[in-house]
Amino acid sequence: MNSPHPVGETGQQARLRIRRGQWRAPTAYMAPGYVQANLAILPAEFASDFLRFCHRNPKSCPLLDVSEPGDPFVPRLGQDLDIRTDLPLYRVWENGELVEEVPDIKRHWRDGLVSFLLGCSFSFEDALVQDGIALRHIVDSTDLPAYRTSIPTVSSGPFHGPMVVSMRLLKPADAIRAIQITSRFPNVHGAPVHIGLPGQIGIADLAKPDWGGPVNARDDELPVFWACGVTPQTVIMESKLPFCITHSPAHMLITDLLNTRLAII
């Protein structure tokens, strides 16, 4: 697959391209080797409850860092990283309803907002590819499918709702290897939460994901499900906060952290 991204691009270089308006698409394959993050921005009065929600649901919400209230910079994750401009696309929510998708959030920024940066499966996919595991959505150039499940999350304050999972179709031997590899990355969702039999986790039709591209499983493939960073978005929708901001699905924040630094040896 030909990539539109510069070879050897760093996390900072990728962010600058995004900040300048040169990239407004999903961030998969950008800056290989660098940690990507999901984003949730909440008013400070909800931050403690959401922090507890993340600690109670580490598979779905693996916390990388939290900003200071009102501060759009997170220096521990990246040199001059600016939460307001450095993602390709944001979603703005009011009372649980999506009201706008925007390429930056400067005009929406206000005092007291707290940014939560959560691990993303794009990071462990890099490790899978490096190990020679073929990922169908990458080979076929389709969006990664994700599904709302019947698996409950552990609630905290107003935050509650079902787990969302991403799914990758793998041959059995690759599925075993993928479990071994992703178990080393708890900060980016870790090991799968389910393998095969999608009906057991409330997925009625594998061919119809709630998010992402179409699915056509082959006879020699197993569906393997990982907790997904879309979970906090659905939980925030259910909580009907008066105001919040998230990333648009697959449009992540690229940090200066290296995936290899997250791995447990």
N, C-alpha and C positions, 0 to 999 in steps of 0.2 A: 504494500500500500504506500503510495506516495504521500508525504506529509507536507502541509503548507507551512510548517514551522521551521525556523532556522535550526540547523544541527548544532548541538552544544549550547542551546539557549538556557540561560539561568532563570531562576524564579524571578529575580528583579527585572531582568530584561523582558520577560513575558508580561509582568505587571505594567511596565512602561508602555509596551505595545497596546495593552488594553486601555491604559489611562489616556493615551493619545487618540483613542477611537479607531485604532487599526485592526482590532479584533473584537467582534461582537457575537461570536458563536460559542458552542460548548468548548470547554477547556481540556477535554481528553486529548492526550498526546502532546500537549504543550509542556515544555521544560521537563523532559523525562528525567526521573530521578528525584524531583522535588515534590515535597508534600503539598497536596491540595486540600482545601478546607471548605466545609459547609459553613454557612453564616446565618445567624439569627440575631437580630438587633431588637431589644426590648426596652421600654421605659424602666427606670431604676426601681420603681416600686414592685416590679414583677421579677427582678433579677434573682433574688434569694430563692424564690420558689422554683425558678427555672434551673438554677444551679443545683438544687436538690434533685430535680427531675433528671438532670444529666448524670449525677452520681448514682441514682437509683436505676438508671437504664444505660449502662456504659457500652453495651453492644450497639445500640441505636445512636447514642449521643456521646461518642468518645471525645472528651473535652481536651482540646489542645491548649487553649488560652482564653482568658476573659479580659476585656478592656477595662480601664478605669471609666467611671461614669462621665459621659460627655466628651471623651477623648477618642478621636477617630483613628489614632495611631496605635499600632500594636508592635512595638519595636522588638519584642522577643521573637516574633515570627518573621520579621523582614525589615531590612534597611529601608527607611522612608515609606514603609507600607501604609497606604491610606485607605481605610475601609470605605470611604465615600466614593472612590473613583476606580478602584483596582479590580473590580469584577466586571465581566462583560455585560451582565444583565441582572437587575434586581427586581424583586416583587415588593410592592407596598400594600399593606393590609390594614383595613379598618373594620373593627367589630367582626372579625373572622371572614371578611369578604375581600377578595383581591380587587383593588381599585386601580392599580397601575403597574406596568412594567417599564422600567427606565434604565438607561445606560449609566447613570450615576445618581447619587442621592444627596448631592450638595444642598439642594433647596429643601430637602426633607429633614436634614440634620437638625438636631435641637439639643439643648443642654439636658443632661441626665440620661441619655441613651447609653445602654450597655451592650457591647458586642460580644457574642459567644462564637468562638471558632471551634468547629467540630471536625474530627477526622473523616476522610473521604476514601471510598474504595478505589478511586483512581490510583491511590498510592500502592495498595497491595497488588493491583493489576500489573503494575510495573514489575513487581517481583515475580509474578506468574509468567509474564512474557519472557523475562530474562531466563527463566528456568525452562523455556521451550514449550510451555503450555499454550495451545492455540485457543483463543477466545473468539467465539463465533461472531459476536457483535463487532469486534475489531476487524476480523477477516472480511465480514460482509458489509462493513462501513454503515452499520445501523446503530441507533441509540440503544443503550443498555435498558432492558425491560425491568420494571419495578411493579410491585403489587401491594395492595392493602391486604393485610392478613387478619385472621381471628386471634392472633397472639396479643394478649393485652400488655400494655406497658404499666409500670408502677407509677401511680399518680403522685403529684405534688402540687398542693394548692389548686389553681385552676387548670393545671396541665394534666391531661389524660387523653387516652385514645389508643388505637391499635398500632402495632408495629408494622412498618413498611419494609419490604425486603426487595433487594435486587437479585436477579437470577442470571446465572451463567450455565450454558449447556456444555457439559464435559463428558468425555469418555470415562468409564469407571476408573481406569488407572490414573488418569489426570485428576479426577475428583479426589482420589486418595492423596495424591501429591499436593493438590490445592489446599486441602485441609491442613496438611503438615506445614505448608508455607505460610498460610494466612494466620495460623495460630501464633506465629511469631510477631504479629502486628496488632496487638490489642488496641493501640491508639488510633487505628483506622478500621474498626469494626471487628477485627480478629477472625476467628474461625466461623464457618457457616452455622446457621441456626437450624437448618433443615435440609434434608436431601431426599429427592424423589417425592412421590405421592403428594402433589400440591393440594389436593382436597383436604388433607389432614390439617392444613394451616389456613383453610378458608378460601383457597384460590379455586374458583369454579372452572375457569377456562384458561389454561396456560397460554393459549394463542391470543388472548385479549388482555394484555397488561394495562394497568391503570396509568402508567407512565412509560415512555420509551417506545421503541420500535416493535414491529411484528415479530412473532416467534414461530419457528417451524422446526420442532424437535425431530431428530433422526432416531432410527431404531437403536443405534449404538450409543446414545447419549442419555445422560441423567441430568435433570434440572437440579442445580445446587443453589441454595438460597442463603444470602448474607443479610444481616441487619443493614438498613439503608438510612442515609442521611436525610431522606425525604420525611422520615418519621417526625422529627421536630416541627417540620412545616405543617403536617396534618394535625399534630397536637396543638400547635398555636392556633390553627383554624378553629379547632374544637373549643379552645378556651375563649375565643371571641374577644381578644384584647382590643381595647379602643384603638391602638396603633402599634404596628411593628413592621419590620422590614426583614426579608430573607433574600438569599440568592435565588435566581431562577434555576430550576433543576438542570444539573449538568454544567452550569456556568459558575465555576468555583473560584475561590481565592487561591492564588499560587503563592506559596511562602518561600522563604529562603532555607527552610529545613530540608535536610536530605532524608529520603525514605530509609536509607540504610541506617540512619541514626535512630530510627524508631524501632528497628527490629530487635527482638529478644534473641540473643544467641544461645 
